[in-house]
Amino acid sequence: MSITWKSIYNDILLPYMNSLLFSFTLKHHEKLKTDFVSKMTVIIFNIFAHGYDRAIEKIGLEHFYKPLAHISDSVEPPGKILDLCCGTGVSAEYLAGQFPESRITAVDISPGMLEKARARCSAFDNITFCEADARRLPFPDGYFDMVISLNAPPFVEEMLRVAAPHSSIFIVWTLAGRFASNEQVIKNFLSKWGPVNFQVEKIGRALVLKIMKQEYTDESC
């Protein structure tokens, strides 16, 4: 097999950068929760929305679908699913097809991304779209039976809050699979929310972090 700049970029540089970005979001989580960052996120992703789908298609949608298929096979059909930071709707579309009886709420802070997501998912009637800030979700405690976030900073406190007891929370980074071996770093990050039952897997090129929510008290959240 010949080595090209494209293969070096897709097979080495992109996974390495994705792992670094995931590591950065863990280490600097609090700094990403400011109003300034939220405002900049809206501006940047409204711009990115126009070419985002072309970019992920060049990477290969199979790298997105493989961890989603693994997750779908690992859970019973949830009643209500939250797709947090849904982007252009790749995960919402996939999950709607896998769980046709589930109600999926796809949330993003970027109107531009949501516009693309609505177009992508127009064939499904079990998806509701919501423009909201992941730091302050407009849903009651324990509302969702499954929560998933794909390629976004892990807003764990809100994910834990809106997830029902004994439900599963999935944080997926499509090309950060090499970071799966750094389990202690992830454990240290999650320790902020008390004892958290979790597991980390490398699925294809993806990192899949699964958090199993228990009965948390207000103090431990």
LINTA-V208335 format. One record per residue. N is the residue number from 1. PSI is psi in whole degrees, -180 to 180 (NA if undefined). Layout:
BEGIN
n:N psi:PSI
n:N psi:PSI
END
This chain:
BEGIN
n:1 psi:128
n:2 psi:145
n:3 psi:124
n:4 psi:166
n:5 psi:-35
n:6 psi:-43
n:7 psi:-37
n:8 psi:-43
n:9 psi:-48
n:10 psi:-37
n:11 psi:-21
n:12 psi:-58
n:13 psi:-48
n:14 psi:-49
n:15 psi:-40
n:16 psi:-45
n:17 psi:-37
n:18 psi:-39
n:19 psi:-41
n:20 psi:-40
n:21 psi:-40
n:22 psi:-45
n:23 psi:-41
n:24 psi:-42
n:25 psi:-30
n:26 psi:-46
n:27 psi:-30
n:28 psi:33
n:29 psi:-46
n:30 psi:-35
n:31 psi:-19
n:32 psi:1
n:33 psi:17
n:34 psi:160
n:35 psi:-37
n:36 psi:-46
n:37 psi:-40
n:38 psi:-44
n:39 psi:-42
n:40 psi:-35
n:41 psi:-44
n:42 psi:-48
n:43 psi:-50
n:44 psi:-45
n:45 psi:-21
n:46 psi:-36
n:47 psi:-47
n:48 psi:-28
n:49 psi:-33
n:50 psi:-32
n:51 psi:7
n:52 psi:-46
n:53 psi:-37
n:54 psi:-37
n:55 psi:-45
n:56 psi:-27
n:57 psi:-34
n:58 psi:-38
n:59 psi:-40
n:60 psi:112
n:61 psi:-22
n:62 psi:-28
n:63 psi:-22
n:64 psi:-41
n:65 psi:-32
n:66 psi:-50
n:67 psi:-32
n:68 psi:-38
n:69 psi:-41
n:70 psi:-44
n:71 psi:-45
n:72 psi:-37
n:73 psi:-16
n:74 psi:-5
n:75 psi:154
n:76 psi:151
n:77 psi:117
n:78 psi:152
n:79 psi:-49
n:80 psi:129
n:81 psi:135
n:82 psi:123
n:83 psi:100
n:84 psi:134
n:85 psi:58
n:86 psi:-15
n:87 psi:-133
n:88 psi:12
n:89 psi:18
n:90 psi:-50
n:91 psi:-38
n:92 psi:-44
n:93 psi:-45
n:94 psi:-47
n:95 psi:-34
n:96 psi:-36
n:97 psi:-36
n:98 psi:-34
n:99 psi:73
n:100 psi:-20
n:101 psi:-9
n:102 psi:152
n:103 psi:122
n:104 psi:128
n:105 psi:116
n:106 psi:119
n:107 psi:137
n:108 psi:154
n:109 psi:-15
n:110 psi:116
n:111 psi:-35
n:112 psi:-43
n:113 psi:-42
n:114 psi:-36
n:115 psi:-44
n:116 psi:-39
n:117 psi:-42
n:118 psi:-40
n:119 psi:-43
n:120 psi:-39
n:121 psi:18
n:122 psi:-21
n:123 psi:-8
n:124 psi:136
n:125 psi:7
n:126 psi:21
n:127 psi:129
n:128 psi:134
n:129 psi:143
n:130 psi:126
n:131 psi:115
n:132 psi:159
n:133 psi:127
n:134 psi:-17
n:135 psi:-24
n:136 psi:82
n:137 psi:141
n:138 psi:46
n:139 psi:149
n:140 psi:164
n:141 psi:141
n:142 psi:29
n:143 psi:-32
n:144 psi:146
n:145 psi:-17
n:146 psi:140
n:147 psi:135
n:148 psi:145
n:149 psi:129
n:150 psi:117
n:151 psi:50
n:152 psi:156
n:153 psi:139
n:154 psi:101
n:155 psi:70
n:156 psi:-40
n:157 psi:-42
n:158 psi:-34
n:159 psi:-43
n:160 psi:-39
n:161 psi:-46
n:162 psi:-10
n:163 psi:139
n:164 psi:153
n:165 psi:139
n:166 psi:17
n:167 psi:176
n:168 psi:140
n:169 psi:130
n:170 psi:125
n:171 psi:116
n:172 psi:131
n:173 psi:115
n:174 psi:-38
n:175 psi:18
n:176 psi:26
n:177 psi:-31
n:178 psi:-19
n:179 psi:-10
n:180 psi:-24
n:181 psi:-14
n:182 psi:55
n:183 psi:-33
n:184 psi:-37
n:185 psi:-44
n:186 psi:-41
n:187 psi:-43
n:188 psi:-40
n:189 psi:-46
n:190 psi:-18
n:191 psi:-17
n:192 psi:-23
n:193 psi:28
n:194 psi:-168
n:195 psi:118
n:196 psi:126
n:197 psi:116
n:198 psi:165
n:199 psi:149
n:200 psi:133
n:201 psi:152
n:202 psi:112
n:203 psi:107
n:204 psi:-124
n:205 psi:-3
n:206 psi:150
n:207 psi:128
n:208 psi:112
n:209 psi:118
n:210 psi:125
n:211 psi:125
n:212 psi:109
n:213 psi:131
n:214 psi:-162
n:215 psi:95
n:216 psi:145
n:217 psi:168
n:218 psi:-36
n:219 psi:-35
n:220 psi:-11
n:221 psi:NA
END
